[in-house]
Amino acid sequence: MTDRTGIAGTAAAETDPGTSLSGRPLRADARRNRARVLRAARDLFAADGLSVPLDEIARRAGVGAGTVHRHFPTKEALFAAVVVDQVEQLVADAATYATNADSREALLAMLARMLAEGIESRPLKAALAGTDFDLRTAAPDVAARLRETLHDLLQRAQRDRAVRGDIDVDDLFALLAGAFATLRHADAEGAPDRFARLNAVLFDGLRAPR
């Protein structure tokens, strides 16, 4: 996989889905093609990372290779756009968790979603765990919104004394990174419940001491 600097360095210009590389607004058909490329790339990168050929992404999206290159000049730029799209969706969905009256359950639901999505997607896991992809460099605004979302959920739970008060957002990201390393064998044959069991161990550790 390309190193962290290489991926992040190509991402910043390709985070706005409504504009072309030149900054001009995209036509409706171009926006649709871009969305199709992102969906195809998300599915293929999830399983194989950057080893997926751009031609295969174009084929899966039902567009020509030239269309892919017009929107994403390099595979790294496409990888970065997939990550940003997934993180933005996580942040948007967090609003649902924030409505939960149980502040601890709200925080745990968000963390569980991040873990589950990361296990399914190599690009997202790379961003959340801080391996091979630096979200703060590639898309600082998106990274800041994700941190703010987790910070708000954590603080609310801490005010309710529902989770331990001696942790911060950096600790949560460190726990996520460790969990990804631990859960990489979660779907191994013969252990279908391992993901849920290890999730429970992680979340139990967040409980406020009695």
Disulfide bonds with the S-S distance in Angstrom:
none
